[in-house]
Amino acid sequence: MKVGVLTALFAQQTLQQALDYIAQAGGEAVEIGTGNYPGSPHIDLDGLLADGGKRKAWLGELESRNLTLSALSCHGNPLHPNKRYAQANHDIHRKTVQLAQKLGVERVIGFSGCPGDSDRARFPNWVTCPWPPDFSELVAWQWREKVIPYWKEEAAYARRHRVKLCFEMHPGFVVYTPETLLRLREACGENVGANFDPSHLFWQGIDPVAAIRELRDCIFHVHAKDCKVDEINTSRNGVLDTKSYTDELHRSWIFRTVGYGHSYQVWKDMVSNLRMVGYDWVLSIEHEDSLMSQNEGMQKAIAFLKQVVIKEAPGEAYWA
């Protein structure tokens, strides 16, 4: 298992500067955003699609620093009821799948998206309860008319390009739990799986180890990001919280650098269980800790994960 970094953290730096920093800090892999929510400061999507020489030179920047490309990311909402916005997200998703094949990387990470409540809607509508009955009817309509038809076609497109679709289970979108991830996989095919990010599970009350055992070989990629649930605030208001992420004192939970939300033992248990279900790829650090600088957050995350992940020697058993 390797320790990697999602380079969106270094959006203000050039690709070369970001790669130098990651390699010097002990990172072994990188995940590159191609557009939509992560942005694409480190990749020219159209340019690399069109020019094999540019692709070779771009990959050479990683190879010269002994960095593995773990995945391409294009987190967006191609199911958005705003058709222009949805189309823009869709176009980047399709181009990312095409480029992944050309670069020889088989994982594309994204969100499942969320439709509105009708074809005339202006905004997505994420349903979290079954009653009044309007909500149950809406969820059924969303999956039947929007979610499954769209992703069934995109999963087939990805298969033709030898790509796995790695969905981040994220509240606000239709796939946000193991159950909803498996529902999409069953409907669309076995190249649909998870980008496993425990930070979004912790605050929902989901045990990441239980989720790992539920998903098993459906886990295609992993984000290393932590979350701290504030027991004082949740005792008053529960975990559903729309306050700004920067209002740390009053929020029910906040994202933290790994180790600042949960202990070594929790992360060791996750890594051990990932290995037991067959995952042996990259733990990709996604820094969204508003209490730490980018530099401090990444340095501490790499050091922490290096302690959690023990490399398997040839012919020996792996223990975490």
C-alpha positions, 0 to 999 in steps of 0.5 A, a space after each residue: 500500500 502506498 501513501 499518496 496525495 491529491 494535488 488539488 492541495 497545491 493549486 497555486 503551484 505548478 505541477 513541477 513544484 507540487 511534485 517536487 514537494 510531495 516527493 521530498 515529503 515522502 509521498 509515493 503517489 499522486 491523484 490529479 484533478 482534471 476539472 469540475 470541483 477539484 479544478 485542473 491546475 496540474 493537467 491540460 485535459 484537452 492538450 494531453 488528449 490530443 498529443 501523445 508527446 505531451 502525455 509522455 512528457 507529462 508522465 515523465 514528470 511523475 516518473 522522474 520523481 518515482 511517483 505513481 499516478 493513482 487516479 484521475 479525479 473529476 468530482 462534479 454533478 453531471 445529474 444537476 438539473 441545470 442542463 448547461 452545468 450538467 453538460 459541462 460536468 459530463 464533458 469533463 467526465 467523458 474526457 477524463 475517462 478517455 485520458 485515463 485510458 491513454 495515460 494507462 491509469 484505470 481509476 477515475 474518481 467522482 461523485 454520483 451527482 444529484 438530480 432535482 425534484 423534476 425536469 423543471 428544477 433549478 437546484 439538486 434535491 438530496 432527500 434524507 427521510 422517507 416521509 412525508 411521502 413526497 420524499 419517497 416518491 422523489 427518491 424513486 423518481 430520481 433513481 429510476 429516471 435520472 441516476 440509473 439511466 445516466 450511470 448505466 450508460 457512463 459505466 458502459 462507456 468507461 468499460 470500453 475505455 478499460 476504466 473503473 468509476 470510483 464514486 466517493 460516498 458523499 452526503 448531498 449526492 445520491 451515493 453517500 453510504 455503502 448501501 447506495 453505492 452497492 445499489 448503483 453498482 448492481 444496476 450499472 456493472 462491476 466497474 462501478 465501485 468506491 473511492 473510500 473516504 472515511 471522513 464522510 462516513 464518520 459524521 454519518 455514524 457509519 463505522 468505516 471498518 463495517 463499511 469496508 467489510 460490506 464493500 469488500 472488492 468494490 473499493 477501488 481507491 481510498 482517500 486519507 481524510 479524517 473527521 472530528 465530531 464535536 460531541 458538545 455541538 452534536 448533543 444540542 443539534 445533531 450531525 446535520 449541519 449547514 454552517 460554514 466549514 470555517 465556523 469550527 467552534 460551532 459546527 457539529 463536525 469538521 474535517 481534520 488531518 488524519 490522526 486529529 479526528 481518530 487515533 492510530 488504532 482506528 486507522 490501523 484497523 481500517 488499513 488492516 481491514 482494507 488489506 483483508 478485503 484485498 485492497 493494496 493500492 494507494 491511501 491518497 491524502 485529501 487535505 481539508 483541515 481548516 485548522 492547519 496550513 496545507 504544509 502542516 496538514 500534509 506533512 503530518 498526514 504523511 508521517 502519520 500514514 507512514 506509521 500506519 502502513 507497514 510495507 509487505 516484504 516479499 514472501 512475508 505476511 502483511 500486518 498493519 
